[in-house]
């Protein structure tokens, strides 16, 4: 073996021993991937920072990963930094390390810890997204909902952008890499601490002289009591009804209030102004009596009625039904107006519910009382409306309205009579009936009743009367009973003759006289029924009784008519 060969063997042996020692050193260090390790900066280039992590070779990190929080300014050769070891050896034989991932891993660990303890962290709002803002905390991008920026809604947050803000983690999802943070929680926590301390100095029942008005709403007023927020509910502002709290106070105004409740669980404080004054309802029944008339001022008009101020802190309601005698569904502002001074009668007092029912119409004359005494009397009516079957009108000199049915226009009961009238006409009528505040008029009641003919002539059921044909119909004939032809009755076809063959309307003519029997008569309901057939039967019986069976051959009531009709027919045949 030559010297050179021996030298090569020794060299290879030394390299092998060095490799074994190096491997043993790495093994002893127990270096693992996906962990944070410490390294030393050995070189800074334009694009990379070289870091020695005491591995087989040095690692290179893009310089962009050091620009967070101006970290690059503090980096120099020899600086110790933490890096994230992704690969001990890549396919190129290089180690893969990351400063960003190391920073994020440390941030996640810290985030998980502070999430459990609810510790405060410093964050920076760096951008806006749907529903909130991107907030960087410990190098970790987090989401802050818009509602969590402040204790009150904020339209602009320009002054908060890229400035250090104290936040608390409210939700963590490591698998998805999502973190939600809240600045509002920090502010509320701080405020709650202040409130808890301030609450030690007040108690329920205390009277505070310097409560400051902070804000107003439709349901109350927010006040500051020595650093503690309290609510003056609208029901605690006054014993009376408060229309709008903002009308009573101004922002910054000092109020004297009584602390009525402190909720230790929520640290909410309720106060009252009215608790400092005597309840006017306490002695209400001594001052005001049901059925008595008083004066008040209209304060508010609603769809259902009007509120009346009786005195400071006491109001009553006039319901729509108590506004007018003639119209229960009247529109309130057509009767009364706000600030109007009126008289009213107290109808009811509910002391427990603090409700007083009033009546306005009870202070004015009731037109119904006078009109009920005028049933059957003649009155003047102004027509307000005309329908297909009736006329509606208002009594002149009164707001009371009634109806005139077309059958009550005249005794002829002709619906065409409605065409004779128009709106705003003044007509004379008689009041027939008043029922349920409804008036029924009649115009024909002022005229002579044709039905009186039966009373005047002492006619009754069973009597035979002479009528005259007024009109021939297909179903019978209309006959007039009196000379004035005001009393018209229809005789049906079946009642025109005893014999069916003779009961034909076409054989009759207007002006013909007919003897008919009264088979039904009811003067009250104006019901009349006549029958020529019944008259013939009665006449036939009379003739038989007087002359025998042959007496009926000459005819009875219709003799002349039939003879005339038959005679004409025979002439035509010849």
Secondary structure, DSSP 8 states (H G I E B T S, - for coil): --HHHHHHHHHHHHHHHHHHHHHHHHHHHT--SSEEEEEEEEEE-SSEEEEE-SSSS-EEEEGGGG-GGGGGGG--TT-EEEEEEEESS-TTS--EEEHHHHHHHHHHHHHHHHHHHT--EEEEEEEEETTEEEEEETTEEEEEEGGGS-SS--S--GGGBTS-EEEEEEEEETTTTEEEEESHHHHHHHHHHHHHHHHTT--TT-EEEEEEEEEEETTEEEEEETTEEEEEEGGGT-SS--S-GGGT--TT-EEEEEEEEEETTTTEEEEESGGGS--TTTTHHHH--TT-EEEEEEEEEETTEEEEEEETTEEEEEEGGGT-SS-TT--GGGT--TT-EEEEEEEEEETTTTEEEEESGGGS--HHHHHGGGTTSEEEEEEEEE-SSEEEEEETTSS-EEEEEGGGT-TT--GGGGGG--TT-EEEEEEEEEETTEEEEESGGGS--TTHHHHHTT--TT-EEEEEEEEE-SSEEEEE-STTS--EEEEEGGGS-SSGGG--GGG--TT-EEEEEEEEEETTTTEEEEEHHHHHHHHHHHHHHHH-GGGGGG-STTHHHHHHHHHHHHHHH-
